[in-house]
Amino acid sequence: MLEPPRRHRPDAPAPATPGGLAERGVQPRTTLGLPPGAVPGQAGPPTDEATRPPALPEEFERPSSARVYDYLLGGAAHGAVDRRLGEELTRVAGDVVTLARENRAFLRRAVRFLLAAGVDQFLDLGSGVPTMGNVHEVVARSRSTARVAYTDVDSIAATHGQTLLAGVPTASYSTVDVTDVDAVLAAPGVAGLLELDRPVGLLAFSVLQHVRDDAAGLVGRYVARLAPGSAVALSHFTADDRRVTDHVERLTARYAHGRPRPRTRDEVAAIVAGTDLVDPGLAWAGEWRPEAGRPPAATDPRGHWAAVGFVR
């Protein structure tokens, strides 16, 4: 089985966990920042509508992966067509809500790890809607002044993100196709915010499965443009369990921007083969440095492979 080469790197100091920030996907919704009633299949109206972003208009012809993910996390930046697909996914993939939460919890742990390691600027590929504990919120809770450049090809998600970030001077959102490396790095929200001659945290959470051809080559092209000391953090939907993959592929063929391509562990390992992975290497998202006292949720099947590595 292909395992990317790994050199020993000292662990980043473990930062204090912000109070009330849950890491385990099965924690109560209040701990996760999700209002009651926000999770599919659970009853009850939200307790505080003022804390939620306004819902977007529902005239979407096809569902979007970014907006379906927002729905699964309990957000409001989605339309009826996205909700319907999200509901279908919950019926055929059982633990899909928990898997989405586990993936978002991995994002938080990975970003905190990189902040503690000295990375103070992030380029987030295929960001979706930056709500429900996303990168700039992790940065704020860590009392950091790190900069965050979000990107996504979904113009509706990007527009919503730009509205949400209007009062955040250290964050931007660019509408750009993440498979076009030159366009991403030249986007005003990226080039005008990040200093690419200094270390950058390249984030690719649950986005590379939407790159059907040569995801490893795409990441390699980004890495080649990053300064020494930069890092890559990614998660990727697995193809190792066909019980759910076949159903998910069939349903997500309806996505507006193309159906995803889940990958096996070996294929994901090839994507990060050009980095020095930190322990525990390539692992299930819920098992990547779980918070002390919070074991990963017992999801079946598992959902995302996850890793963090430093650029050589």
Backbone hydrogen bonds in HBPLUS format (Angstrom, degrees):
<---DONOR---> <-ACCEPTOR-->    atom                        ^
c    i                          cat <-CA-CA->   ^        H-A-AA   ^      H-
h    n   atom  resd res      DA  || num        DHA   H-A  angle D-A-AA Bond
n    s   type  num  typ     dist DA aas  dist angle  dist       angle   num
A0021-LEU N   A0018-PRO O   3.18 MM   3  5.71 157.3  2.23 139.0 136.1     1
A0027-GLN N   A0024-ARG O   3.11 MM   3  5.65 160.3  2.15 126.9 125.8     2
A0031-THR N   A0028-PRO O   3.08 MM   3  5.45 126.7  2.37 105.4 118.0     3
A0032-LEU N   A0028-PRO O   3.20 MM   4  6.55 148.9  2.31 146.4 155.5     4
A0033-GLY N   A0029-ARG O   3.00 MM   4  6.07 112.0  2.48 138.6 154.7     5
A0034-LEU N   A0029-ARG O   2.68 MM   5  4.68 145.6  1.80 153.6 148.7     6
A0033-GLY N   A0030-THR O   3.32 MM   3  5.12 152.2  2.40  92.8 100.9     7
A0038-ALA N   A0035-PRO O   3.00 MM   3  5.57 150.9  2.08 145.0 145.2     8
A0042-GLN N   A0039-VAL O   3.12 MM   3  5.74 152.0  2.20 145.8 144.5     9
A0051-THR N   A0048-ASP O   3.13 MM   3  5.78 157.4  2.19 116.3 122.1    10
A0052-ARG N   A0049-GLU O   3.14 MM   3  5.51 162.8  2.17 111.9 117.3    11
A0256-ALA N   A0063-PRO O   2.86 MM 193  5.94 149.9  1.95 167.0 175.3    12
A0068-VAL N   A0064-SER O   2.83 MM   4  6.03 158.2  1.87 158.7 165.4    13
A0069-TYR N   A0065-SER O   2.99 MM   4  6.02 159.3  2.03 143.4 149.1    14
A0070-ASP N   A0066-ALA O   3.08 MM   4  6.30 149.3  2.18 135.4 144.1    15
A0071-TYR N   A0067-ARG O   2.95 MM   4  6.21 151.8  2.03 141.4 148.7    16
A0072-LEU N   A0068-VAL O   2.92 MM   4  6.28 157.6  1.97 151.6 157.2    17
A0073-LEU N   A0069-TYR O   3.00 MM   4  6.24 142.4  2.15 145.4 155.3    18
A0075-GLY N   A0070-ASP O   2.75 MM   5  4.99 160.6  1.79 157.0 150.1    19
A0074-GLY N   A0071-TYR O   2.97 MM   3  5.09 153.2  2.05 103.8 112.5    20
A0082-ASP N   A0079-GLY O   3.11 MM   3  5.34 125.3  2.43 101.5 115.0    21
A0083-ARG N   A0079-GLY O   3.01 MM   4  6.35 157.6  2.06 153.4 160.3    22
A0084-ARG N   A0080-ALA O   2.94 MM   4  6.18 159.8  1.98 152.9 157.7    23
A0085-LEU N   A0081-VAL O   3.31 MM   4  6.50 160.3  2.36 137.9 142.2    24
A0086-GLY N   A0082-ASP O   2.90 MM   4  6.11 159.9  1.94 149.6 156.1    25
A0087-GLU N   A0083-ARG O   2.82 MM   4  6.06 153.6  1.89 152.6 159.3    26
A0088-GLU N   A0084-ARG O   3.01 MM   4  6.30 153.6  2.08 144.7 151.9    27
A0089-LEU N   A0085-LEU O   2.89 MM   4  6.16 157.3  1.94 152.6 158.8    28
A0090-THR N   A0086-GLY O   3.04 MM   4  6.31 151.8  2.12 144.1 151.2    29
A0091-ARG N   A0087-GLU O   3.14 MM   4  6.42 140.9  2.30 139.7 149.8    30
A0091-ARG N   A0088-GLU O   3.08 MM   3  5.12 124.5  2.41  94.2 108.7    31
A0092-VAL N   A0088-GLU O   3.09 MM   4  6.42 154.0  2.16 153.0 159.0    32
A0093-ALA N   A0089-LEU O   2.78 MM   4  5.56 146.4  1.89 150.0 158.4    33
A0095-ASP N   A0093-ALA O   2.44 MM   2  5.84  98.9  2.08 120.0 115.0    34
A0099-LEU N   A0095-ASP O   2.82 MM   4  6.06 158.2  1.86 159.1 166.6    35
A0100-ALA N   A0096-VAL O   2.94 MM   4  6.10 152.3  2.02 141.2 148.0    36
A0101-ARG N   A0097-VAL O   3.00 MM   4  6.31 154.1  2.07 146.6 153.8    37
A0102-GLU N   A0098-THR O   2.80 MM   4  6.06 156.6  1.85 151.0 157.9    38
A0103-ASN N   A0099-LEU O   2.95 MM   4  6.15 155.1  2.02 145.8 152.2    39
A0104-ARG N   A0100-ALA O   3.01 MM   4  6.28 155.7  2.07 144.5 150.9    40
A0105-ALA N   A0101-ARG O   2.77 MM   4  6.00 151.8  1.85 149.7 158.3    41
A0106-PHE N   A0102-GLU O   2.90 MM   4  6.17 148.7  2.00 144.2 152.4    42
A0107-LEU N   A0103-ASN O   3.07 MM   4  6.42 153.3  2.14 143.8 150.8    43
A0108-ARG N   A0104-ARG O   3.15 MM   4  6.53 157.1  2.20 146.2 150.7    44
A0109-ARG N   A0105-ALA O   3.04 MM   4  6.38 163.1  2.07 150.9 155.0    45
A0110-ALA N   A0106-PHE O   2.81 MM   4  5.95 167.8  1.83 161.5 164.9    46
A0111-VAL N   A0107-LEU O   2.94 MM   4  6.07 166.4  1.95 155.7 159.1    47
A0112-ARG N   A0108-ARG O   2.98 MM   4  6.13 163.3  2.01 148.9 153.9    48
A0113-PHE N   A0109-ARG O   2.91 MM   4  6.07 154.0  1.97 145.5 153.2    49
A0114-LEU N   A0110-ALA O   2.98 MM   4  6.25 161.6  2.02 150.3 154.5    50
A0115-LEU N   A0111-VAL O   2.87 MM   4  6.09 157.3  1.92 151.8 158.5    51
A0116-ALA N   A0112-ARG O   2.97 MM   4  6.15 161.2  2.01 148.0 152.7    52
A0117-ALA N   A0113-PHE O   2.98 MM   4  6.25 131.8  2.22 138.2 152.1    53
A0119-VAL N   A0114-LEU O   2.96 MM   5  5.42 154.0  2.03 158.0 150.3    54
A0118-GLY N   A0115-LEU O   3.03 MM   3  5.24 160.0  2.07 107.0 112.8    55
A0147-ARG N   A0120-ASP O   3.05 MM  27  6.43 147.5  2.16 137.7 136.7    56
A0201-GLY N   A0121-GLN O   2.85 MM  80  6.22 164.1  1.88 151.5 156.9    57
A0122-PHE N   A0147-ARG O   2.80 MM  25  6.17 150.5  1.89 148.9 158.7    58
A0149-ALA N   A0122-PHE O   2.87 MM  27  6.18 166.1  1.88 158.5 162.7    59
A0123-LEU N   A0201-GLY O   2.93 MM  78  6.16 159.1  1.98 145.7 150.8    60
A0203-LEU N   A0123-LEU O   2.86 MM  80  6.00 174.2  1.86 153.4 155.2    61
A0124-ASP N   A0149-ALA O   2.88 MM  25  6.06 164.4  1.91 153.2 158.5    62
A0151-THR N   A0124-ASP O   3.01 MM  27  6.14 123.8  2.34 159.0 172.5    63
A0125-LEU N   A0203-LEU O   2.84 MM  78  6.00 175.3  1.84 163.1 162.0    64
A0127-SER N   A0151-THR O   2.71 MM  24  5.64 161.3  1.75 159.9 162.7    65
A0131-THR N   A0129-VAL O   2.74 MM   2  5.68 139.3  1.90 109.4  96.8    66
A0137-GLU N   A0134-ASN O   3.00 MM   3  5.50 128.8  2.27 111.6 125.2    67
A0138-VAL N   A0134-ASN O   3.06 MM   4  6.38 150.6  2.15 151.7 160.9    68
A0138-VAL N   A0135-VAL O   3.08 MM   3  5.12 117.1  2.49  97.7 113.0    69
A0139-VAL N   A0135-VAL O   2.93 MM   4  6.24 160.9  1.97 156.7 162.3    70
A0140-ALA N   A0136-HIS O   3.00 MM   4  6.16 155.5  2.06 136.6 143.0    71
A0141-ARG N   A0137-GLU O   2.92 MM   4  6.13 160.4  1.96 148.0 153.0    72
A0142-SER N   A0138-VAL O   2.98 MM   4  6.14 135.7  2.18 141.4 153.3    73
A0142-SER N   A0139-VAL O   3.15 MM   3  5.11 128.9  2.42  93.6 107.4    74
A0144-SER N   A0139-VAL O   3.12 MM   5  5.38 170.9  2.12 157.3 155.9    75
A0143-ARG N   A0140-ALA O   3.03 MM   3  5.10 158.8  2.08 107.6 111.7    76
A0148-VAL N   A0170-THR O   2.88 MM  22  6.36 156.5  1.94 155.8 163.7    77
A0172-SER N   A0148-VAL O   2.99 MM  24  6.54 144.0  2.12 155.2 163.7    78
A0150-TYR N   A0172-SER O   2.88 MM  22  5.94 171.0  1.89 145.0 144.2    79
A0174-SER N   A0150-TYR O   2.92 MM  24  6.27 160.2  1.96 143.1 146.9    80
A0152-ASP N   A0174-SER O   3.16 MM  22  6.67 147.3  2.27 161.5 169.2    81
A0176-VAL N   A0152-ASP O   3.06 MM  24  5.61 140.1  2.22 114.5 123.5    82
A0158-ALA N   A0154-ASP O   2.92 MM   4  6.14 159.1  1.96 152.3 159.2    83
A0159-THR N   A0155-SER O   2.85 MM   4  5.95 156.0  1.91 140.9 147.3    84
A0160-HIS N   A0156-ILE O   3.03 MM   4  6.22 163.4  2.06 148.8 153.0    85
A0161-GLY N   A0157-ALA O   2.82 MM   4  6.03 155.1  1.89 145.3 153.3    86
A0162-GLN N   A0158-ALA O   2.78 MM   4  6.03 156.3  1.84 152.8 158.5    87
A0163-THR N   A0159-THR O   3.09 MM   4  6.33 150.9  2.18 143.5 150.9    88
A0164-LEU N   A0160-HIS O   2.99 MM   4  6.29 160.2  2.03 151.2 156.4    89
A0165-LEU N   A0161-GLY O   2.94 MM   4  6.10 145.9  2.06 147.6 156.9    90
A0166-ALA N   A0163-THR O   3.32 MM   3  5.28 167.2  2.34 105.2 108.1    91
A0168-VAL N   A0165-LEU O   2.92 MM   3  5.06 166.1  1.94 120.2 120.2    92
A0171-ALA N   A0168-VAL O   3.25 MM   3  5.69 159.3  2.29 121.5 120.8    93
A0180-ASP N   A0177-ASP O   3.00 MM   3  5.71 167.5  2.01 123.6 127.6    94
A0184-VAL N   A0180-ASP O   2.99 MM   4  6.25 159.9  2.03 157.9 164.1    95
A0185-LEU N   A0181-VAL O   2.99 MM   4  6.20 174.8  2.00 160.8 161.2    96
A0186-ALA N   A0182-ASP O   2.99 MM   4  6.04 136.5  2.18 141.4 153.1    97
A0187-ALA N   A0183-ALA O   2.99 MM   4  5.94 118.7  2.38 138.2 151.1    98
A0187-ALA N   A0184-VAL O   3.20 MM   3  5.26 149.3  2.30 100.6 109.6    99
A0190-VAL N   A0187-ALA O   2.83 MM   3  5.28 149.9  1.92 115.3 125.2   100
A0191-ALA N   A0187-ALA O   2.78 MM   4  5.88 153.6  1.85 166.1 171.1   101
A0192-GLY N   A0188-PRO O   2.86 MM   4  5.09 143.2  2.00 124.7 135.5   102
A0193-LEU N   A0190-VAL O   3.13 MM   3  5.31 153.2  2.21 105.1 113.3   103
A0194-LEU N   A0190-VAL O   2.86 MM   4  5.72 173.1  1.86 163.1 165.5   104
A0198-ARG N   A0195-GLU O   3.02 MM   3  5.76 158.3  2.07 123.6 126.5   105
A0231-ALA N   A0200-VAL O   3.03 MM  31  6.45 159.1  2.07 146.8 150.1   106
A0202-LEU N   A0231-ALA O   2.76 MM  29  6.04 166.9  1.78 162.7 158.0   107
A0233-ALA N   A0202-LEU O   2.91 MM  31  6.29 161.0  1.95 162.8 165.4   108
A0204-ALA N   A0233-ALA O   2.86 MM  29  6.24 157.7  1.90 161.1 166.4   109
A0235-SER N   A0204-ALA O   3.17 MM  31  6.59 153.6  2.25 136.2 134.5   110
A0206-SER N   A0235-SER O   2.98 MM  29  5.12 142.5  2.12 112.6 122.7   111
A0210-HIS N   A0207-VAL O   2.89 MM   3  5.61 160.1  1.92 120.0 126.7   112
A0211-VAL N   A0208-LEU O   2.98 MM   3  5.06 161.9  2.02 106.4 110.6   113
A0261-ARG N   A0209-GLN O   2.45 MM  52  4.81 158.7  1.49 145.7 153.6   114
A0218-LEU N   A0214-ASP O   3.11 MM   4  6.42 152.4  2.19 144.5 152.0   115
A0219-VAL N   A0215-ALA O   3.02 MM   4  6.30 167.7  2.04 154.1 155.9   116
A0220-GLY N   A0216-ALA O   2.92 MM   4  6.09 155.0  1.99 144.8 152.8   117
A0221-ARG N   A0217-GLY O   2.96 MM   4  6.23 143.2  2.10 142.9 151.7   118
A0221-ARG N   A0218-LEU O   3.10 MM   3  5.19 123.0  2.44  96.0 110.0   119
A0222-TYR N   A0218-LEU O   3.16 MM   4  6.57 152.1  2.24 148.8 156.0   120
A0223-VAL N   A0219-VAL O   2.85 MM   4  6.12 170.7  1.86 158.8 161.3   121
A0224-ALA N   A0220-GLY O   2.97 MM   4  6.10 151.6  2.06 142.8 149.8   122
A0225-ARG N   A0222-TYR O   2.88 MM   3  5.35 148.5  1.98 112.4 122.3   123
A0226-LEU N   A0223-VAL O   3.06 MM   3  5.16 160.1  2.10 107.5 113.9   124
A0230-SER N   A0227-ALA O   3.11 MM   3  5.82 142.9  2.26 141.6 143.8   125
A0311-VAL N   A0230-SER O   2.82 MM  81  5.41 172.6  1.82 141.5 143.8   126
A0232-VAL N   A0309-GLY O   2.74 MM  77  5.33 161.5  1.77 162.2 168.6   127
A0309-GLY N   A0232-VAL O   2.86 MM  77  5.33 159.9  1.90 154.1 161.0   128
A0234-LEU N   A0307-ALA O   3.01 MM  73  5.70 163.0  2.04 161.3 166.6   129
A0307-ALA N   A0234-LEU O   3.05 MM  73  5.70 152.0  2.13 158.8 162.3   130
A0236-HIS N   A0305-TRP O   2.81 MM  69  5.22 146.3  1.93 144.7 153.6   131
A0305-TRP N   A0236-HIS O   2.82 MM  69  5.22 156.2  1.88 156.9 152.3   132
A0263-ARG N   A0237-PHE O   3.19 MM  26  6.64 161.3  2.22 159.7 156.8   133
A0238-THR N   A0303-GLY O   2.87 MM  65  5.84 161.9  1.91 166.4 164.1   134
A0239-ALA N   A0263-ARG O   2.76 MM  24  4.64 131.3  2.00 115.1 114.0   135
A0245-THR N   A0241-ASP O   3.34 MM   4  6.39 165.5  2.36 146.7 149.7   136
A0248-VAL N   A0244-VAL O   2.93 MM   4  6.15 169.1  1.95 162.8 166.2   137
A0249-GLU N   A0245-THR O   2.82 MM   4  5.95 165.9  1.84 156.6 160.4   138
A0250-ARG N   A0246-ASP O   3.05 MM   4  6.19 154.5  2.12 141.0 148.0   139
A0251-LEU N   A0247-HIS O   3.00 MM   4  6.27 164.6  2.03 155.2 158.6   140
A0252-THR N   A0248-VAL O   2.86 MM   4  5.91 168.2  1.87 155.9 159.8   141
A0254-ARG N   A0251-LEU O   3.31 MM   3  6.24 166.5  2.33 119.3 122.2   142
A0255-TYR N   A0252-THR O   3.07 MM   3  5.39 169.6  2.08 113.0 115.5   143
A0268-VAL N   A0264-THR O   2.96 MM   4  6.28 157.1  2.01 154.0 160.2   144
A0269-ALA N   A0265-ARG O   2.81 MM   4  6.00 156.2  1.86 152.7 160.2   145
A0270-ALA N   A0266-ASP O   3.09 MM   4  6.36 144.3  2.22 141.3 149.6   146
A0271-ILE N   A0268-VAL O   2.99 MM   3  5.14 130.0  2.25  99.5 113.1   147
A0273-ALA N   A0270-ALA O   3.40 MM   3  4.95 165.0  2.43  95.4  98.9   148
A0275-THR N   A0272-VAL O   3.14 MM   3  5.67 153.8  2.21 124.7 123.8   149
A0276-ASP N   A0310-PHE O   2.89 MM  34  5.12 165.0  1.91 147.0 149.3   150
A0310-PHE N   A0276-ASP O   2.93 MM  34  5.12 155.3  2.00 132.1 130.0   151
A0278-VAL N   A0308-VAL O   2.99 MM  30  6.10 164.5  2.02 163.4 161.8   152
A0281-GLY N   A0278-VAL O   2.82 MM   3  5.63 157.7  1.87 131.4 134.0   153
A0283-ALA N   A0306-ALA O   2.97 MM  23  5.41 164.0  2.00 158.0 159.3   154
A0306-ALA N   A0283-ALA O   2.67 MM  23  5.41 146.2  1.78 159.1 171.1   155
A0287-GLU N   A0284-TRP O   2.81 MM   3  5.23 145.3  1.93 114.3 125.6   156
A0285-ALA N   A0304-HIS O   2.87 MM  19  5.55 152.5  1.95 158.4 158.3   157
A0288-TRP N   A0285-ALA O   3.33 MM   3  5.44 169.0  2.34 106.8 109.9   158
A0294-ARG N   A0291-GLU O   2.88 MM   3  5.37 152.7  1.95 144.1 142.6   159
A0299-THR N   A0297-ALA O   2.92 MM   2  5.59 134.8  2.12 103.7  90.4   160
